[in-house]
Amino acid sequence: MKKTKNKHRNLRRRNAIAGYLFILPFIIGFLVFLLKPLFESLQMSLHKVTVATGKGGRGFSLEPIKTWKESNYYKALFVETEFKNRLMETLPDMAIQIPAVLVFSFFIALILNQEFKGRGFVRAIFFIPVILSSGVIVGLDTNNSLMGGMKDMIAEAGDSINISATLETILRATGIGNKILEPVFEIINGVDKIVLASGIQIVIFISGLQTVTPSMYEAAKVEGCTAWESFWKITFPLVSSMILVNLVYTVVDFLMRTDNRVMEIITQYSSATGMKYDIGAAMAWTYFGIVAVVLAILAAIISKKVYYYE
């Protein structure tokens, strides 16, 4: 028994060391490049920032804030109402989009984990959206004639064969309550966004599925388990830890992407054109706090149902 416990401890220790080595580059990069800007941003959010320009370039002066109503956080939440309005629009969208992304990516991972010809090619196809949505591709000039032509072609095709609009009309004609169907319509109309946001999650789910030993399925089959029962009794519990990982990743990816409406207004206030660095910093830290609370609540709920297999 002691030898077995020591083996488990040594294995956990080696896994922990390997994990720290993998994240070491990020830790070093954070300490060198991000720690100081984060501290300065927090300072700006707690002070009134005055921008001064001169021969030596642009400089900042920080003035203390005495009352709550003069604070940048009060202005961000109660004076600059656009930030709060966009925040209230983003959170309900997240509640619809994130479950759709997780379900879609898990379903595709189950298919791609099967043995069939051209599996590697199909996997690459589902990972292409990750490359296309990277900063280089997204940063292309929107006035580019090629990109503009592609956009017009997609718009014309969508007008001529609008399957989602037809399906929505049929479902509304059934008399089912519109409030019940509204999330379904939103998922159907935003299926392209779901596919674009699912590449990394598919890879993570596939890696989790490949850790399940085939002998478990063989033993279940001998015992008379159906494929459906094997899925709920073996596959889903053993991959549940990956669901938690993908949930955290998807929430952060959804709330922090550059085309997010809340991130757009934070960038607008914090940029050289907006010149409201103090209010922009307060918005950023408020948004960070909300994201942290959302992640903590979701992780606490999901982690209770996660099954860890050793």
JONORCOR-V228683 format. One record per residue. RES is the residue in three letters. SS is DSSP state (helix for helix, strand for strand, loop for the rest). OMEGA is omega in radians with two decimals (999 if undefined). Layout:
# JONORCOR-V228683
RES	SS	OMEGA
RES	SS	OMEGA
This chain:
# JONORCOR-V228683
MET	loop	3.14
LYS	helix	3.13
LYS	helix	3.12
THR	helix	3.12
LYS	helix	3.13
ASN	helix	3.10
LYS	helix	3.12
HIS	helix	3.13
ARG	helix	3.14
ASN	helix	3.12
LEU	helix	3.11
ARG	helix	3.14
ARG	helix	3.12
ARG	helix	3.10
ASN	helix	3.12
ALA	helix	3.12
ILE	helix	3.11
ALA	helix	3.12
GLY	helix	3.11
TYR	helix	3.11
LEU	helix	3.13
PHE	helix	-3.11
ILE	helix	-3.13
LEU	helix	3.10
PRO	helix	3.11
PHE	helix	-3.14
ILE	helix	3.13
ILE	helix	3.12
GLY	helix	3.12
PHE	helix	-3.11
LEU	helix	-3.06
VAL	helix	-2.97
PHE	helix	-2.98
LEU	helix	-3.05
LEU	helix	-3.14
LYS	helix	3.08
PRO	helix	3.10
LEU	helix	3.12
PHE	helix	3.12
GLU	helix	3.11
SER	helix	3.10
LEU	helix	3.08
GLN	helix	-3.14
MET	helix	-3.11
SER	helix	-3.10
LEU	loop	-3.12
HIS	strand	2.99
LYS	strand	-3.05
VAL	strand	3.05
THR	strand	-3.12
VAL	strand	3.11
ALA	strand	3.11
THR	strand	3.14
GLY	strand	-3.13
LYS	loop	-3.12
GLY	loop	-3.11
GLY	strand	-3.08
ARG	strand	3.13
GLY	strand	-3.11
PHE	strand	2.99
SER	strand	-3.08
LEU	strand	3.11
GLU	strand	-3.13
PRO	strand	3.12
ILE	loop	-3.01
LYS	loop	-3.05
THR	loop	-3.13
TRP	loop	-3.10
LYS	loop	3.07
GLU	loop	-3.06
SER	loop	-3.14
ASN	helix	3.14
TYR	helix	3.08
TYR	helix	3.12
LYS	helix	-3.12
ALA	helix	-3.05
LEU	helix	-2.98
PHE	helix	3.13
VAL	helix	3.09
GLU	loop	-2.97
THR	helix	-3.12
GLU	helix	3.12
PHE	helix	-3.12
LYS	helix	-3.14
ASN	helix	3.13
ARG	helix	3.11
LEU	helix	3.14
MET	helix	3.07
GLU	helix	-3.05
THR	helix	-3.07
LEU	helix	3.05
PRO	helix	3.08
ASP	helix	3.12
MET	helix	-3.12
ALA	helix	3.12
ILE	helix	-3.01
GLN	helix	-3.02
ILE	helix	3.05
PRO	helix	3.13
ALA	helix	3.12
VAL	helix	-3.12
LEU	helix	3.14
VAL	helix	-3.13
PHE	helix	-3.10
SER	helix	3.11
PHE	helix	3.12
PHE	helix	3.13
ILE	helix	3.11
ALA	helix	3.09
LEU	helix	3.12
ILE	helix	-3.08
LEU	helix	3.10
ASN	loop	3.12
GLN	loop	3.11
GLU	loop	3.04
PHE	loop	-3.10
LYS	loop	3.12
GLY	loop	-3.09
ARG	helix	3.14
GLY	helix	3.13
PHE	helix	-3.14
VAL	helix	3.09
ARG	helix	3.12
ALA	helix	3.14
ILE	helix	-3.13
PHE	helix	3.11
PHE	helix	-3.13
ILE	helix	3.11
PRO	helix	3.10
VAL	helix	3.12
ILE	helix	-3.11
LEU	helix	-3.13
SER	loop	3.11
SER	loop	-3.06
GLY	helix	-3.10
VAL	helix	-3.09
ILE	helix	-3.14
VAL	helix	-3.10
GLY	loop	3.11
LEU	loop	-3.13
ASP	loop	-3.12
THR	loop	3.11
ASN	loop	3.11
ASN	loop	-3.05
SER	helix	3.14
LEU	helix	-3.14
MET	helix	3.12
GLY	helix	3.11
GLY	helix	3.11
MET	helix	3.14
LYS	helix	3.12
ASP	helix	3.12
MET	helix	3.13
ILE	helix	3.14
ALA	helix	3.12
GLU	helix	3.12
ALA	helix	3.14
GLY	helix	3.12
ASP	helix	-3.08
SER	helix	-3.12
ILE	loop	-3.11
ASN	loop	-3.06
ILE	helix	-3.08
SER	helix	3.12
ALA	helix	3.11
THR	helix	3.12
LEU	helix	3.13
GLU	helix	3.12
THR	helix	-3.14
ILE	helix	-3.11
LEU	helix	3.12
ARG	helix	-3.13
ALA	helix	-3.14
THR	loop	3.12
GLY	loop	3.09
ILE	loop	-3.09
GLY	loop	-3.11
ASN	helix	-3.12
LYS	helix	3.12
ILE	helix	-3.06
LEU	helix	-3.07
GLU	helix	3.09
PRO	helix	3.12
VAL	helix	3.12
PHE	helix	-3.13
GLU	helix	3.11
ILE	helix	-3.14
ILE	helix	-3.12
ASN	helix	-3.13
GLY	loop	-3.09
VAL	helix	3.12
ASP	helix	3.11
LYS	helix	3.13
ILE	helix	3.13
VAL	helix	-3.13
LEU	helix	-3.06
ALA	loop	-3.00
SER	loop	-3.03
GLY	helix	-3.13
ILE	helix	-3.12
GLN	helix	3.11
ILE	helix	3.14
VAL	helix	-3.13
ILE	helix	3.12
PHE	helix	3.12
ILE	helix	3.11
SER	helix	3.09
GLY	helix	3.13
LEU	helix	-3.11
GLN	loop	3.08
THR	loop	3.12
VAL	loop	-3.08
THR	loop	3.13
PRO	helix	-3.12
SER	helix	3.11
MET	helix	3.12
TYR	helix	3.12
GLU	helix	3.12
ALA	helix	3.12
ALA	helix	3.13
LYS	helix	3.10
VAL	helix	-3.13
GLU	loop	3.08
GLY	loop	3.13
CYS	loop	3.02
THR	loop	3.12
ALA	helix	3.12
TRP	helix	3.12
GLU	helix	3.10
SER	helix	3.13
PHE	helix	-3.07
TRP	helix	-3.10
LYS	helix	-3.08
ILE	helix	-3.01
THR	helix	-3.04
PHE	helix	3.12
PRO	helix	-3.07
LEU	helix	3.13
VAL	helix	-3.07
SER	helix	3.11
SER	helix	3.08
MET	helix	3.07
ILE	helix	3.10
LEU	helix	3.12
VAL	helix	-3.12
ASN	helix	3.09
LEU	helix	3.13
VAL	helix	-3.13
TYR	helix	-3.07
THR	helix	3.11
VAL	helix	-3.13
VAL	helix	-3.13
ASP	helix	-3.12
PHE	helix	-3.05
LEU	helix	-3.06
MET	helix	-3.13
ARG	loop	-3.01
THR	loop	-3.14
ASP	loop	3.05
ASN	loop	-3.03
ARG	helix	3.09
VAL	helix	3.11
MET	helix	3.12
GLU	helix	-3.12
ILE	helix	3.07
ILE	helix	3.10
THR	helix	-3.14
GLN	helix	-3.13
TYR	helix	-3.06
SER	helix	-3.09
SER	loop	-3.13
ALA	loop	3.12
THR	loop	3.14
GLY	loop	3.07
MET	loop	3.06
LYS	loop	-3.02
TYR	helix	-3.12
ASP	helix	3.12
ILE	helix	3.09
GLY	helix	3.11
ALA	helix	3.11
ALA	helix	3.08
MET	helix	-3.11
ALA	helix	-3.13
TRP	helix	3.04
THR	helix	3.13
TYR	helix	3.09
PHE	helix	3.13
GLY	helix	3.12
ILE	helix	3.12
VAL	helix	3.13
ALA	helix	3.14
VAL	helix	3.12
VAL	helix	3.13
LEU	helix	-3.14
ALA	helix	-3.14
ILE	helix	-3.12
LEU	helix	-3.14
ALA	helix	3.13
ALA	helix	-3.14
ILE	helix	-3.06
ILE	helix	-3.06
SER	helix	3.10
LYS	loop	-3.10
LYS	loop	-3.09
VAL	loop	3.11
TYR	loop	3.13
TYR	loop	-3.12
TYR	loop	3.12
GLU	loop	999
